[in-house]
């Protein structure tokens, strides 16, 4: 079997003190194959956007942070990359359309 394009293992994201819960994500595992489409469905506040934000390396640090876990894209571990290397991947290899409809598209 081919290596997944994207693989999450044990992804856990900690919320700031005083939040309604300690973790936004806890031990998330998923694999996405090249050409596969994945739809993440859940209630508001269930961690869908934070999962995508963690993959992109855009968590609002230091208040919200990756506690533990692995994010591998094309076999490369994203959680240990330098900011410069992550910037090189973001936008060129991985992209995200943010959910704010008024800022997502700019004619």
C-alpha positions as CSV (number, residue, x, y, z in Angstrom):
1,X,0.0,0.0,0.0
2,X,1.3,3.5,-0.9
3,X,2.2,5.9,1.9
4,X,-0.7,8.4,2.6
5,X,-0.5,11.9,1.3
6,X,-1.5,13.2,4.7
7,X,-1.4,11.3,8.0
8,X,-2.4,12.4,11.4
9,X,-1.5,10.3,14.5
10,X,-2.5,11.1,18.0
11,X,-3.1,14.8,17.1
12,X,-3.9,16.6,20.4
13,X,-4.5,20.4,20.6
14,X,-4.6,22.1,24.0
15,X,-6.9,25.0,24.7
16,X,-5.9,27.9,27.0
17,X,-6.6,27.9,30.7
18,X,-10.2,28.9,31.4
19,X,-11.6,27.4,28.2
20,X,-14.7,25.1,28.5
21,X,-12.5,22.1,28.1
22,X,-8.8,21.2,28.2
23,X,-8.4,19.9,24.7
24,X,-9.9,20.9,21.4
25,X,-8.7,17.8,19.7
26,X,-7.6,14.6,21.5
27,X,-5.8,11.7,19.8
28,X,-7.1,12.3,16.2
29,X,-5.9,9.7,13.7
30,X,-6.6,9.9,9.9
31,X,-5.0,9.1,6.6
32,X,-5.7,10.8,3.3
33,X,-4.6,9.1,0.1
34,X,-3.5,11.1,-3.0
35,X,-6.7,11.9,-5.0
36,X,-9.0,11.1,-2.1
37,X,-11.5,13.6,-0.8
38,X,-12.3,13.8,2.9
39,X,-15.3,15.6,4.4
40,X,-15.0,16.4,8.1
41,X,-18.4,16.8,9.7
42,X,-19.2,17.8,13.2
43,X,-21.0,20.2,15.5
44,X,-19.8,23.8,16.0
45,X,-16.8,23.8,18.2
46,X,-16.0,20.1,17.6
47,X,-12.5,20.8,16.2
48,X,-12.9,20.7,12.5
49,X,-11.3,24.1,11.8
50,X,-8.6,23.5,14.5
51,X,-7.6,20.2,12.8
52,X,-7.1,22.1,9.5
53,X,-5.3,24.9,11.2
54,X,-3.0,22.5,13.0
55,X,-2.1,20.8,9.7
56,X,-1.3,24.2,8.2
57,X,0.9,25.1,11.2
58,X,-1.4,28.1,12.0
59,X,-2.6,27.5,15.5
60,X,-3.0,30.7,17.4
61,X,0.0,30.2,19.7
62,X,0.9,30.4,22.5
63,X,-2.7,30.1,23.8
64,X,-3.8,27.2,21.6
65,X,-1.0,24.7,21.0
66,X,-0.2,21.3,19.6
67,X,0.2,19.2,22.7
68,X,1.4,16.0,21.0
69,X,1.0,14.0,17.8
70,X,2.3,13.6,14.3
71,X,1.3,15.4,11.1
72,X,3.0,13.9,8.1
73,X,2.6,15.3,4.6
74,X,4.2,13.4,1.7
75,X,6.2,11.6,4.3
76,X,7.6,14.8,5.9
77,X,6.9,15.5,9.6
78,X,5.3,18.9,9.7
79,X,5.4,19.4,13.5
80,X,9.2,19.7,13.6
81,X,9.8,21.9,10.5
82,X,11.4,25.3,10.8
83,X,9.1,28.3,10.2
84,X,10.9,28.9,6.9
85,X,10.3,25.4,5.7
86,X,6.7,25.4,6.7
87,X,6.1,28.7,4.8
88,X,7.7,27.1,1.7
89,X,5.1,24.2,1.9
90,X,2.2,26.4,2.9
91,X,0.6,27.9,-0.2
92,X,2.8,26.0,-2.6
93,X,2.0,22.4,-1.5
94,X,-0.9,22.8,1.0
95,X,-3.6,25.4,0.8
96,X,-6.6,26.4,2.8
97,X,-9.7,28.5,2.1
98,X,-10.7,30.0,5.4
99,X,-14.4,29.9,6.4
100,X,-14.9,33.6,6.8
101,X,-17.0,34.1,3.6
102,X,-16.4,37.9,3.3
103,X,-12.6,37.4,3.3
104,X,-12.3,34.1,1.4
105,X,-12.8,35.6,-2.0
106,X,-11.5,38.9,-3.2
107,X,-12.6,40.0,-6.6
